[in-house]
Amino acid sequence: MMTREIYMHRCLELAKLGLGHTAPNPIVGAVLVREERIIGEGYHSYYGAAHAEVNCLHSVGDDDRRWITDSTLYVSLEPCAHFGKTPPCADLIIEKKIPRVVIACRDPFKEVNGRGIEKLRAAGVDLEIGMLEKEAMDTNRRFFTFHQQHRPYIILKWAESANRKIANQDFSRVHISNEITNRLIHKWRGEEASILVGTRTALHDNPMLTVRTVPGKNPIRLVVDMQLRLPESLHLFDQKTRTIVFNSIRHVDGEALSYYQITRDVSAVHQIVHALYQLNIQSVIVEGGAQLLQSFIDEDLWDEARIITNDSIFIRDGIAAPDLAGGQLITSEAIFSDHIRYYRNQ
């Protein structure tokens, strides 16, 4: 590995610390280097807070501030050039007279999309663009998918028995994944903007769909209930976390509980995906049930699949797990009796 690439890898590590907290902004990390020594680093920690470049410069110690004008700034995404929640980072870089900037990839957001690079270049900043570009785009895959494909990043997740069943035949719940895996699932929830379940899962499992076993923010809860037959006594209607009900009957905007009307004439999953884009929701993790998950697979509307298999559990005459057509196995891990496989839709 090139020495300089180490600094960009550090930017990507820092960026990931903001995962689940910055949307609709991207996750970004920045490192300031002078003579192969890091003198400052930072990341975008949550939406509305200072950007990575700002935090990086603020972290520089008093003894090193004199070296800012003789340093190289590494940043995992093109510095912004527009006024949003915070002032443009490109202006700050110019103001601080940083002579060299290494950028992993361009920002696809229409308000940036090369404007930050143009502003820095016009100010005489020495630029290098494209270091670890593929890795940086993958780190921000939710953000890039949203702005380039005009839809949220879609993750499918389910747990299945050794004989590929996800529930009993009467839809009653079976605890398939172990306690340690469940903590990981809650971590996953906290990393995404929203979480989606179907009517039967909501009715039979009565899930909270919140983050409880690990620190993290709750995703927006989404449920498909076309005929509005779910009882309001379910956890989903406790109004403790923002919840959206996709249905065919009414459209009501509420602060904690909203109803989003879709039709039966067009694919429900396509309408839901379009609605999430319109609502500026950049990612969704689909947790079930089997019919809803299979609909996303059949419509080829998915980016990742995370499948948990417990090799010690067999369910007689149960509900069959979804059939994942295509997809490339990226990696796998074992957590005691649970085997987790991670797929990408290629």
C-alpha positions in Angstrom: 0.0 0.0 0.0 1.3 3.5 -0.9 2.0 5.6 2.2 -0.4 8.3 1.0 -3.2 5.8 0.6 -2.9 5.0 4.3 -4.2 8.6 4.9 -7.2 8.1 2.6 -8.0 4.7 4.3 -8.0 6.7 7.6 -10.5 9.1 6.0 -12.8 6.2 5.2 -12.5 4.8 8.7 -13.4 8.1 10.2 -16.3 8.5 7.8 -17.9 5.3 8.9 -18.2 6.6 12.4 -21.0 8.9 11.2 -23.0 6.0 9.6 -26.7 6.3 10.5 -26.4 9.8 11.8 -25.7 12.1 8.9 -28.5 11.4 6.4 -29.5 13.0 4.1 -25.9 14.2 4.1 -23.1 11.7 3.2 -20.6 10.3 5.6 -17.2 12.0 5.2 -13.8 11.8 6.8 -10.8 14.1 6.5 -7.1 14.0 7.5 -4.5 16.8 7.5 -1.0 15.6 6.9 2.4 17.4 7.0 5.6 15.5 6.2 4.0 12.1 6.7 2.5 13.1 10.1 -1.2 13.5 10.8 -1.7 16.8 12.5 -5.5 16.8 12.3 -8.5 14.6 11.6 -12.3 14.8 11.7 -15.5 13.4 10.4 -19.1 14.5 9.9 -20.8 13.2 13.0 -24.5 14.1 12.5 -26.8 16.0 10.2 -26.6 19.7 10.8 -23.2 19.5 12.6 -19.9 20.7 11.3 -18.5 18.9 8.3 -15.4 16.7 8.3 -13.1 19.3 7.0 -14.1 21.8 9.7 -13.7 19.2 12.5 -10.3 18.2 11.0 -9.0 21.8 11.1 -10.4 22.4 14.6 -8.5 19.3 15.8 -5.1 20.7 14.9 -3.2 21.5 18.1 -1.7 24.9 18.9 1.8 23.8 18.1 0.8 22.5 14.6 -1.4 25.3 13.5 1.5 27.1 11.8 1.9 24.1 9.5 -1.6 24.2 8.1 -0.4 26.3 5.1 2.2 23.6 4.4 0.0 20.6 4.7 -2.0 18.2 2.5 -5.7 17.7 3.2 -7.1 14.2 2.4 -10.9 14.0 2.2 -13.1 11.1 1.3 -15.6 13.2 -0.7 -15.5 16.4 -2.7 -15.7 19.4 -0.4 -19.0 21.2 -0.6 -19.3 24.6 -2.4 -22.8 25.7 -1.3 -24.4 27.1 1.8 -26.6 24.5 3.5 -26.7 23.9 7.2 -23.1 25.0 7.3 -20.9 27.3 5.1 -19.0 25.8 2.1 -16.0 23.7 3.1 -14.2 24.7 -0.2 -14.2 28.3 1.1 -12.7 27.3 4.4 -9.9 25.4 2.6 -9.1 28.5 0.6 -9.3 30.7 3.6 -6.9 28.5 5.6 -4.5 28.5 2.5 -4.2 24.7 2.4 -2.0 24.2 -0.7 -2.8 20.6 -1.5 -6.0 18.6 -1.4 -6.5 14.9 -2.2 -10.1 13.9 -2.9 -11.3 10.3 -3.2 -14.4 11.0 -5.3 -16.7 13.6 -6.6 -20.0 14.4 -4.8 -23.0 13.4 -6.9 -25.4 15.8 -5.1 -26.6 18.4 -7.6 -25.6 21.3 -5.4 -22.0 20.2 -5.4 -21.1 17.8 -8.3 -17.8 19.3 -9.3 -18.4 22.8 -8.0 -16.2 22.3 -5.0 -13.4 21.0 -7.2 -13.8 23.9 -9.6 -13.7 26.5 -6.8 -10.5 25.0 -5.3 -8.8 24.7 -8.6 -9.7 28.3 -9.5 -8.1 29.4 -6.2 -4.8 27.7 -7.2 -5.1 24.7 -4.9 -3.1 21.7 -6.1 -5.7 18.9 -6.5 -5.5 15.1 -6.8 -8.8 13.4 -7.5 -9.6 9.6 -7.5 -7.5 8.1 -4.7 -9.3 5.0 -3.5 -12.3 6.2 -5.5 -14.1 2.8 -5.6 -13.7 2.3 -1.9 -14.9 5.8 -1.1 -18.0 5.3 -3.3 -18.7 2.0 -1.6 -18.4 3.6 1.8 -21.0 6.1 0.7 -23.1 3.7 -1.3 -26.4 4.8 0.3 -25.7 8.4 -0.7 -24.5 7.5 -4.2 -27.5 5.2 -4.9 -29.9 7.8 -3.8 -28.5 10.6 -6.0 -27.5 8.5 -9.0 -30.4 6.0 -9.2 -33.0 8.2 -7.6 -34.1 5.6 -5.0 -33.1 4.5 -1.6 -30.4 2.0 -0.9 -32.2 -1.3 -0.2 -31.1 -4.0 2.2 -32.9 -7.3 2.6 -32.6 -9.1 5.9 -34.1 -12.3 7.2 -33.3 -15.2 9.5 -34.0 -18.8 8.5 -33.8 -22.3 10.0 -31.4 -25.0 8.8 -34.2 -26.3 6.4 -34.8 -22.7 5.1 -38.0 -21.8 7.0 -38.6 -18.4 8.6 -41.7 -19.0 10.7 -44.2 -21.6 11.6 -47.0 -22.4 9.2 -49.5 -20.4 11.2 -47.1 -17.4 11.0 -46.3 -17.6 14.7 -42.8 -16.3 15.5 -39.8 -18.6 16.0 -36.7 -17.1 17.6 -34.1 -18.2 15.1 -31.1 -15.9 15.6 -29.2 -15.9 18.9 -28.8 -13.0 21.4 -25.4 -11.9 20.0 -26.7 -11.8 16.5 -29.8 -9.8 17.7 -27.4 -7.1 19.0 -25.8 -7.0 15.5 -29.3 -6.7 13.9 -30.1 -3.7 16.2 -26.8 -2.1 15.1 -27.8 -2.6 11.5 -31.1 -0.9 12.2 -29.3 2.1 13.6 -27.2 2.5 10.5 -30.2 2.9 8.1 -32.7 5.7 7.6 -35.8 3.4 7.7 -37.0 -0.2 8.3 -39.9 -1.9 6.5 -42.2 -4.8 7.3 -45.4 -6.3 5.8 -48.8 -6.6 7.3 -48.4 -10.2 8.6 -45.1 -9.5 10.2 -46.6 -6.5 12.0 -49.6 -8.5 13.1 -48.1 -11.7 14.2 -44.7 -10.5 15.5 -45.9 -7.1 16.9 -42.3 -5.7 16.4 -41.1 -2.4 17.8 -38.6 -2.0 15.0 -36.4 0.2 17.2 -32.8 0.2 18.3 -32.6 -1.1 21.9 -29.7 -3.4 22.6 -27.0 -1.1 21.3 -26.6 2.7 21.2 -28.1 4.2 18.1 -31.0 6.2 16.7 -34.2 4.6 15.6 -35.0 4.3 11.9 -38.2 5.5 10.5 -40.7 2.6 10.8 -42.5 1.6 7.6 -45.3 -0.9 7.3 -47.4 -2.1 4.4 -51.1 -2.3 5.4 -53.1 -2.0 2.2 -56.6 -2.4 3.9 -55.6 -0.7 7.2 -56.6 -3.8 9.2 -53.7 -3.6 11.7 -55.0 -2.8 15.3 -53.7 0.4 16.8 -52.7 -1.5 19.9 -49.5 -2.7 18.0 -46.1 -1.3 19.0 -45.9 0.3 15.6 -48.6 2.8 16.5 -47.2 3.9 19.8 -46.0 7.2 18.2 -42.7 7.0 20.0 -40.8 6.9 16.6 -41.8 8.3 13.3 -43.9 5.7 11.4 -45.4 5.6 7.9 -48.2 3.3 6.9 -48.4 2.5 3.2 -52.0 1.8 2.3 -54.7 2.0 -0.5 -57.3 4.0 1.5 -56.0 7.3 2.8 -53.2 9.8 2.8 -52.6 11.7 6.0 -49.4 13.6 7.0 -48.7 13.4 10.7 -45.7 14.3 12.9 -45.2 10.9 14.4 -47.7 8.7 12.4 -48.4 9.2 8.7 -50.5 7.3 6.1 -49.1 7.2 2.6 -51.6 6.2 0.0 -50.6 3.9 -2.9 -52.7 2.1 -5.5 -53.2 -1.6 -6.3 -52.8 -1.0 -10.0 -49.0 -0.7 -9.9 -46.3 -2.7 -8.1 -46.5 -1.9 -4.4 -42.7 -2.1 -3.9 -42.0 0.2 -6.8 -44.5 2.8 -5.3 -42.9 2.4 -1.9 -39.4 2.9 -3.3 -40.5 6.0 -5.3 -42.3 7.4 -2.1 -39.1 6.9 -0.1 -37.1 8.9 -2.7 -39.7 11.7 -2.6 -39.6 11.7 1.2 -35.8 12.0 1.1 -35.3 8.7 2.9 -31.9 7.4 1.6 -31.9 3.8 2.8 -34.3 1.1 4.0 -33.7 -2.3 5.5 -36.6 -4.8 4.7 -37.1 -7.2 7.6 -40.0 -9.2 6.3 -42.1 -11.1 5.8 -41.3 -13.6 3.2 -43.8 -12.3 0.7 -42.6 -8.7 0.9 -39.0 -9.8 0.7 -39.7 -11.9 -2.3 -41.4 -9.0 -4.0 -38.3 -6.9 -3.8 -36.2 -9.8 -5.1 -38.6 -10.5 -8.0 -38.7 -6.8 -9.0 -34.8 -6.7 -8.7 -35.1 -3.9 -6.3 -32.3 -4.6 -3.8 -28.7 -3.8 -3.2 -27.7 -6.0 -0.3 -29.0 -9.1 1.3 -28.1 -10.3 4.8 -29.2 -13.9 5.5 -28.9 -15.4 8.9 -29.1 -19.2 9.1 -29.3 -21.1 12.4 -27.9 -24.6 11.7 -29.3 -26.0 14.9 -33.0 -25.1 14.3 -35.4 -27.1 12.1 -39.0 -25.9 11.5 -41.4 -28.6 10.4 -44.0 -27.4 7.8 -43.0 -23.8 8.1 -43.1 -20.7 5.9 -40.4 -21.0 3.2 -37.6 -18.4 3.2 -37.3 -16.1 0.2 -35.4 -17.3 -2.8 -32.6 -14.9 -3.5 -32.1 -15.0 -7.3 -28.7 -13.9 -8.3 -26.5 -11.9 -6.1 -22.8 -12.3 -5.3 -21.7 -13.6 -1.9 -19.3 -11.0 -0.6 -18.5 -12.4 2.8 -19.8 -14.6 5.7 -19.3 -14.9 9.4 -20.3 -17.3 12.2 -21.8 -16.2 15.5 -22.1 -19.4 17.5 -24.9 -21.3 15.9 -25.8 -18.5 13.5 -24.2 -18.3 10.0 -24.5 -14.9 8.4 -24.0 -14.4 4.6 -23.7 -11.0 3.0 -24.7 -10.7 -0.7 -24.6 -7.8 -3.1 -26.8 -7.4 -6.2 -24.4 -7.2 -9.1 
